Amino acid sequence: MTSALSPSAPAIILVEPQLGENIGAAARAMANFGLRELRLVAPRDGWPNEAARASAALAVEIVDGARLYPDLATAVADLHYIVATTARSRFLAKPVLAPDTAVTEIAERQVADLRCGVLFGKERTGLENSDVAIADAIMTAPVDPAFASLNLAQSVLLFAYEWRKLVNPHSLGRTLPDAPLGAGHRFKASRPAERGELIGFYEHLEGELDHCGFLFPPEKRETMVNNIRTMFARMAPTEQEVRTLRGMVAILRRGPWQGSNKA
Amino acid sequence: MTSALSPSAPAIILVEPQLGENIGAAARAMANFGLRELRLVAPRDGWPNEAARASAALAVEIVDGARLYPDLATAVADLHYIVATTARSRFLAKPVLAPDTAVTEIAERQVADLRCGVLFGKERTGLENSDVAIADAIMTAPVDPAFASLNLAQSVLLFAYEWRKLVNPHSLGRTLPDAPLGAGHRFKASRPAERGELIGFYEHLEGELDHCGFLFPPEKRETMVNNIRTMFARMAPTEQEVRTLRGMVAILRRGPWQGSNKA
């Protein structure tokens, strides 16, 4: 069984892109397959960027409509599900998805009115581990490991192509698998929190853990923080669950209302 | 792309089954499709049970080989992934899987040498919410809601049939989807903790939350505990991550090593 669906498209998020030409090429790749929403995190050469506009050609509307953010946390604050594109394994315990699986995961959420985004890192070095840590899943194209050299726009293109295959009824298209209770049900029943709320919880928890001396020694702090964020990203808590998590952290720190604070 | 796989089979776990005849019928359903491992949690009429043996017919070896457990926590302590069969929605925030999806989720783990189990509740009333809370996912057959009346053995049969379709190369069989890094990779890269370790963490956390007065008022305690366990089941932490979680709870309770315990 399959369902007819017209999910809205996810946001393409370029994290610290370097060359304007590559931003324009990514916009063209998006336009080819019907993606429209471009977000830019701290592009190296500033914004607006004439090279990006020139390179975009007929996709210049996407470049002109791109939204600019000072950092990744701000760029994803309103999103519910985030996929991070990486070329290599990251030793972060997240689902690793092929592009065709990633578009299905995203479409199931978009039809439930959850907002999704796909992160692409800067040319050559890609995303930082701290960027990947806030994502729900990793997307890796099944390239030959002996010859893996996708550039930024090609990575965007593969994703956009798979998205189009899924949502365009005139293509060879797949359709979304029908869940027992209807497509998108599992997300309609329990909306994940927006990523900004989740990052707020991370900062609360990490502040308390810093205060208690848990994130120690300093040279391991970043790895510990990335691993903790990865765990809770897998949990994908709802807004109510984020409040519960914050409540638990607060009350564990406070201890019993009356009486001693000894554990 | 697909992968040739021969995953070992998951355990079928009957929670507080009532009639021996139904236990025998469940064993026959298992045997039809190549499942062998039966676990029984506190069967109402005791064990061994002659009615179960008689009803099992040629599947009597499964009945005779069944392992008996006093409670669910003991029955699932060595497992890594647990699916709970329910007829109706439970308002617990877990993935809801159709049987064909459930067998794929299980097979991907079994090929990575993770042990899986499927819970079936007692006749008529099914699983308790507290049983469902420790599972990773819910399995619901796509029955007509106007005429939903699967009995225990029929539920086991549907699951066993889908399992057979997936793993038997001579059937119409599906095959497991190929992950970018190979089938089972995501579980090989990070083994979830055994359920016994996870339940140990739950009890540690809940003990501290009780001590601090968080699980209050008493009439809401069970629901709160089920919701918290459901969140962390979704996280599916590894053994190392369970240790990290326990460490965080302990240090949040203890507070800074030197100085006041005020939050």
Contacts between the chains, C-beta under 8 A, distances in Angstrom:
chain1	res1	chain2	res2	distance
A	1	B	142	7.8
A	89	B	181	7.0
A	89	B	189	7.5
A	91	B	189	7.9
A	93	B	189	7.2
A	93	B	190	4.0
A	93	B	238	6.3
A	93	B	241	7.3
A	95	B	186	5.7
A	96	B	179	6.4
A	96	B	180	5.8
A	96	B	181	5.8
A	96	B	185	6.7
A	96	B	186	5.5
A	96	B	189	7.9
A	97	B	179	7.9
A	97	B	180	7.3
A	98	B	178	7.7
A	98	B	179	6.8
A	98	B	180	4.7
A	101	B	177	7.2
A	140	B	180	4.6
A	140	B	181	7.2
A	141	B	180	7.2
A	142	B	1	7.7
A	142	B	178	7.9
A	142	B	180	4.8
A	177	B	101	7.2
A	178	B	98	7.8
A	178	B	142	8.0
A	179	B	96	6.4
A	179	B	97	7.9
A	179	B	98	6.8
A	180	B	96	5.9
A	180	B	97	7.3
A	180	B	98	4.7
A	180	B	140	4.6
A	180	B	141	7.3
A	180	B	142	4.8
A	181	B	89	7.0
A	181	B	96	5.9
A	181	B	140	7.3
A	185	B	96	6.7
A	186	B	95	5.7
A	186	B	96	5.5
A	189	B	89	7.5
A	189	B	91	7.9
A	189	B	93	7.2
A	189	B	96	8.0
A	190	B	93	4.0
A	205	B	248	7.6
A	208	B	252	6.0
A	209	B	248	6.4
A	209	B	251	6.9
A	209	B	252	7.4
A	211	B	255	7.9
A	211	B	256	6.0
A	212	B	251	4.6
A	212	B	252	6.3
A	212	B	254	6.8
A	212	B	255	5.8
A	212	B	256	5.5
A	212	B	257	7.8
A	213	B	251	7.2
A	213	B	256	6.1
A	213	B	257	5.6
A	214	B	247	6.8
A	214	B	248	6.4
A	214	B	251	4.6
A	227	B	241	7.5
A	227	B	244	7.2
A	228	B	244	6.9
A	228	B	248	7.8
A	231	B	235	5.6
A	231	B	237	6.1
A	231	B	241	5.4
A	231	B	244	7.5
A	231	B	245	7.7
A	232	B	235	7.0
A	234	B	234	7.1
A	234	B	235	5.1
A	234	B	236	6.5
A	235	B	231	5.6
A	235	B	232	7.0
A	235	B	234	5.1
A	235	B	235	4.0
A	236	B	234	6.5
A	237	B	231	6.1
A	238	B	93	6.3
A	241	B	93	7.3
A	241	B	227	7.5
A	241	B	231	5.4
A	244	B	227	7.2
A	244	B	228	6.9
A	244	B	231	7.5
A	245	B	231	7.6
A	247	B	214	6.8
A	248	B	205	7.6
A	248	B	209	6.4
A	248	B	214	6.4
A	248	B	228	7.8
A	249	B	252	6.3
A	250	B	263	7.1
A	251	B	209	7.0
A	251	B	212	4.6
A	251	B	213	7.2
A	251	B	214	4.6
A	252	B	208	6.0
A	252	B	209	7.5
A	252	B	212	6.3
A	252	B	249	6.3
A	252	B	252	4.0
A	252	B	253	5.3
A	253	B	252	5.3
A	253	B	253	7.8
A	253	B	255	6.9
A	253	B	263	4.5
A	254	B	212	6.8
A	254	B	263	4.8
A	255	B	211	7.9
A	255	B	212	5.8
A	255	B	253	6.9
A	255	B	261	6.7
A	256	B	211	6.0
A	256	B	212	5.4
A	256	B	213	6.1
A	257	B	212	7.8
A	257	B	213	5.5
A	261	B	255	7.0
A	261	B	261	3.9
A	263	B	208	7.8
A	263	B	250	7.3
A	263	B	253	4.6
A	263	B	254	5.5
